[in-house]
């Protein structure tokens, strides 16, 4: 190779472009693929670093190399990867002269790394692409596709912090495209990013929306529906989550999912038991099992409240020592059980709620207090009697039983689910009250005699 390069250097300037291109073609076509990378390395060193043929020759050789690699002239993946890396190493220091070729090589290297599941490395290569310069500016739609791809790759390695940066850049450009595939890819990134950043309510809504998109494969839509259910279960308990749960329960496809059991129990405001939670926990991804830390204020409040209620604790043999939830799932289940308790009881003591949640009485009171402050639980706290009083449900609870949680849906045609269960309970209470009235009437008339136990 060195001898051939010396011969080409002696040619006239007008003959050099064709001569170097021919040498590149011969080098890539040789049978010994092990020597291709080394020969290309020497050729690039001559035309780019030492500038044997000038800038025109360097651009032409690099453009021919990019074209040949994209067409699959070099079959061996490792050899092709090494050639791309060498070409970038030579061309990137002179980016102004070889910007278009460098961008093409970056795309090729990112493709190779993605095939090898080197997600973060592929994302970093794409980050190095020059999008705005004095020589060449990429169209907004092309930038948007690159940003979306970077976000997707970073999320594969669960790097949600850096992914959010590029998602924000993509959000500024999403309105510049009418390409349906690009818009769907952006929405999927949005759903996944909300999932990774624990914005579960937004993630559930976005996943459910995508699960109805006909352009997406049926298996993928099923996975998105399952992800929507998972995120809805992990979302903070309250009226907003109830609306999302209502929409998912009304989706006929949900009944086919393995997580439908816990979904329906949450929708119907049933208390969740540990065995059910453990079964659901096995389906979660690592980021959904993240540990959470209790704030210092909550910890102090729980300890202070526990000290005030020391007498209550002494009366219970199986009092818990936990001062708060440890995981995202743990917190979601506890908050749900607090909300479910408000549908069953008129009031509950701190110690009783602590027993239900497996928390200290002070920690249980702290959790209920926060939910009341945030408007997710209707009630009040009596610190003297150490009781939590629950208020009866209003419009927000009624919205749970309507299609999608929309407040203006006709109650007569859409009143199913939780409100229907409440009306059934009301009928039972009315029937029991009627029986009590009849018994009292018969007793007053002397027609009913109560046996006396001796």
N, C-alpha and C positions, 0 to 999 in steps of 0.2 A: 504493500500500500504506500509506503514512504517513497519508493522509487516512482510509482505512478504519479504521485502528487508533485514530485520534483519535475517530471516531464510536462505536466499540465501547467506548471508555473511559468514555463518558458514560452507558452503559446501567446499569441496576440490577444488583446482584450476582447475583441469581437468573437473569438473562437472559444473563449473560456466558459461561458454559460452552458453551451451545448456539451462541451467536454466534461465538465464537472457533473452535469446531470446524467450523462451516460455512465460515468464512473459510479454514481450512486445507484443507478439501476442495476449494474453488474454486481455491486456489493450486496444488495438486498436479494439478488437472485442466486447467489452461490449456494452450493449444496450444504456446506458446513455451516449450520446455523450458529454453532458455538463461536465462530470467528466473525459473525456479522456485527455484533455489538461493538467489538474492538475496532473493526475497520470503519464503521460509521463514526465512532468516537474520534478516530484520527482525521477523518474527512471533515467533520464539523469543527475540529480544532483548527484545521487549516483555513477553511473558508470564513469562519466567524471570528475566532480569536486572533489569528495572524493575518486575516483579511487578504488572502492570496488573490482572490478574484475581484475584490471590491464589494460594495454593498449590494449591487445588483445580483452578483453571483451568489452571495450569501442568502439573500431572500429567495432566489429561485431554488437553490438546493434545499433550503429548509421547507419551502412550500411543497416541493416534490416529495420530501420525506414524510410530511404530514399526510399528503394524499395517499401515498403508498401504504402507510401504516393503517389509515382508516379503511382502506380496501382489503386489508388482511393479507398483504404480501408476506409478512413475517408471521408464520403460524405459531411458533412457540411463544406462549404467554409471557414467560419470564424474560426472554430475549426482547420482546416488544416493550415490556415494561422498562427494562434497562435502557433501551434506546430512547424512549420518551424522557426518562429522567435525565440522561446525558444531554439531550437536545435542550431541555429546559435549563439545565445548569449553564450551558453556553449562551442561550438566547436571552434569558431573563435579565442579566446585567446590562444588556443593550435593548431594553424593552421598547424604547421609542422607535427603534429601527425595525423590530420584529414583533410588533404588538399583535397583529392578527394571527401570526403563526403560533405565538406563545399561548394565546387564548385557546386555539384549536388543540394544542398539545395538552393543556390543562384539562380540557373536557375528556380527552382520551385517557389520561392518567386517572382521572376521577372514575371513569367507567371501569377501568381495570381494578382499582381499589374497591369499588362497590361490589364487583363480582366476587372479590375475596372477603367481603364483609368487613372491610376496614373502614367503618363508617366515619369515624372522626377524621382519619387521614384524608378520605375523599372530600369531606366537607372543607378541610383546610386548603386543599388544592383549589377548590372552587372559590374560596374566599380570596385567593390570589389573582383571580381574573380581573383585568383592568376594564372597568365599565365606562368610565368617563375620563377622557384625556383629550389633549389638543389634537391628536391625530385621528382618533376614532371614538365615537360614542355609540353604545349599544341602544337599540330601541327599548322603550319602557316595558313592552311585553316580554322581550328577551331577558331583561333584568328581573322581571317578576318570576319567570320560570327558574332562573338561577337561585333566587332567594328562597323560593318554595323548596327546591331540591336541597339546599343547604339546611333548611329547617327540618326536612324529613330525615336527612342523614344524622343530624345532631340528636334528634329524638330517638333514633335507633340506639344510640349510646346513652340515652337518658340525660343528655346535657341540656336541660330545659332552660338554664340561665342564658347561655349563648344563643340558643334557638329562639328565645323570645326577642332578642335584639334584631335578628334577621326577619322574624315574623313581622315586627313593627315596620321594617322597611318594605316588606311585601304588601302590608296593609295600605300603604300610601299609594301603591301602584295598581291595586287589584281592579280599580274602576277603569283602567285604561285598556282592558281586554274584554273581548266578547267571546273568547274561546271557552267553550263549555268545560272541556277537560281541565284547563288551567284553573278555572273557578272552583271546580269540584276538588281539585288537589289542594287549593288554598283552604277551603272549608274543612277538609280532613285535617290539615295541619292545625287549624284553629281548634278543632275538637280535641286533637291529641295534646296540644299544648295546654289547653284548659285542664285536661285530665292530669297531666304531669305536674301542673302548678296547683293542684287541689281545688280548682274552681269546678267542682263536680256538677253543680246544677247547670252551668252553661255548657259543660261538656256533654251532659246527658241530652240536652235539647238539641245540640248540633249533631250528635251521633244519630238521634232518632230521625231528624230531618234527612240526613244522608241515607238512612236505611230505606227510604221510600224512593230514592233516585233510580229510575229505570236503566240509566246508562251504566250503572255499576253491576258487576257480576252478582248473581244471587247468593253465592256463598259469602262474598264480601259484605253484602247487605245484612245477612244473618249475623255475622261477626259484629257489625256496627250496632245492630239492635241489642245484642248481648252486652256490648260495651256501654250502651245507653242505660240498660238496666243496672249494671254494676255501678256506674257513676251516680245514678239516681239513689241507690241504696246508701252510698257513701256521702251523699249531700247532706247539709245541715237540715235537721228536722224543722218543719214549719209549713205555712200555707203555700209558699212557692214550690217546695218539693212535693207537696200533696198534689198540685196541679200536674206536675211532670209524671208522678206515679199514676195519676188518673189516665193520662194520655197513653202511657205504656200498657196499663192493664186493659184498656179498650182495644189495643192492637191485637188482633187475633193471632198473630205470629208469636206473641210473647208466651203463650201457653206451651209452646214446643221447646222452650229454653229450659235448661237445668236449673236456672236461678229463678224460675217463675214462682216457686213456693215462698221464698223470702220476699219477693216483690208483692205478691198478693197479701201477705200478712202485714206488710208495711202499709199498703193501701187501705186495708181494713182496720188499721190501728190496733192490731193485735200485739201483745207483748212478745218479744223474741226471746227464745230460750238459748242457753249456751250451745247445745248440740247443733241447732240450726245455724248459729253464727259460725261455728267451727267448720261446718260443711261448706258454707259460702266462702269462708276465708281461704279454703284450698283452691278456689278459682281465681284469686286475685293475683295481679302482677306485683313485682317487687316494689315499685314506687307507690303502689296503693297500700302497702304494708309498712309505710314509713313510720318511724317512731315520732311522737310529738312530745314536747316538753310543756309543763304547766308553768304559767306565768308566776312571777314572785308574788304579785298581788293576790292571785287566786289561792296560792299555797298558804299565804299568811291568813287569808280569810277563812280557809278550810280549817286551819289549826286553831284560830281564835274561836270559830263557831264550835269546833269539837271540844274546846276547853269549857265553853259555856254550857255545853250539853253533856258534861262528864257523867252526870247522874243517869241520863238516858243510856249512855254506853255501858255503865256498870250493871244495868238491868238486863242487858243482852249478852248471852254467852258467845254468840257467833258473829260479833260485830266485825266488820271488815276494817282493815288498816290502810286501804288504798285511798289516796287523796286526789285522784283524777284519772282520766283515761290515758292509756299508754300509746295507742295507735290511732290512725285515722278511722279505721273500722270500729274500734272500741268506742270512740267518741260518738260516731254516727248511731251506733246501736243504743248507747246510753241515752242520748238525746231523744231517740225515737221512743224508748220505753218511758221516758218522762212524759212525752206527748201522749202516748197510749194510756198512761195512768190518769191523765186529765180527762179522758173519755169514760173512765170506769168509776173514779172516785170523785166525791165533792171536795174532799181534802185529804191530806196525808201528812203524817209526821215526818220530821227530818230523818229520824232513825228508820222509819218504815220505808221511805224512799231510798235510803242508803242500803238497806237490806236487799231491795229489789235491784239496785244498780251495782251491788257489790262495792260500795264506797262508804267512807265514813259519813256520818250524818252531816258534818260540816261541808264536806265536798259535794254531797248530794244537793244541799241547800245552795251552794255556790253555783252549781250547774243550772239549777232551776232559776236562780236569780238572773243569770246571764241571759237565759232564753226569754225571760219576761222583759228584760231591758231591751232586747233586740226585737221585740214584737213577735217572736216565734211561739210564745206560749201565753195564753190568757190566764192571769191569776194574780194573786197577791201573797205576801209572806207575812205571817204573824210571828215576830221574833220572840214575843213573850211566851206564847203557848207553843212555840216551835212547830208551827203548822204551815203547810202550803195550801192555800185555798184556790181551787180552780173555778174559772168562770165557764158558763155554758157557751158552746160554739155559736158563731154568728155567720156572717156572709162568707168569711174565708173558709170555714168548714164546709158550708154548703157548696162552695165552688169545687171542692174536691170531688164531688159526685157528678159534676157536669163535664161534658166533652171537652177535654183539653184544659179544664179549669176556667173556661170563659164565663164571666159573670152574667152575660145576657142570654144564655141558652135557656130555652123553655124548660122549666122544672118538671112539667108534667110528662114530657117525652124523653127527658134525659136523666130523670131522677133514679139512678141505680147505684149500686155499690154501697159505700159507707153510709150516706144519708138514708138509704133504704133499710139498712140494718138498724139505724137509730130509730126509724119509725116502727120497725118491728118490735124493738125493745119497748118503745112507748106503748104499743098495743098490749104487750105482756103486762106492763105496769098497770094499765087501765083495767085489764081483766082481773088482775090480782086485787085491785082496789074495789072492783064491783063485788068480788067474792067476799071481801072483808065487810062490805056494807050489808050484804045478805046475811052473813053470820051474825052481825050485830043486831039486825032486825029480828032474826029468829030468837036470839038470846033475850031481847027486850020483851018479846011476846011469850016467853017461857016455853017455847017450842024446842029449845036446844039446851040440853043439860050437859055440863062438863063433868067428866068423871074425876073424882078426887083420889089421888094416889096416896096410899098410906104406907 
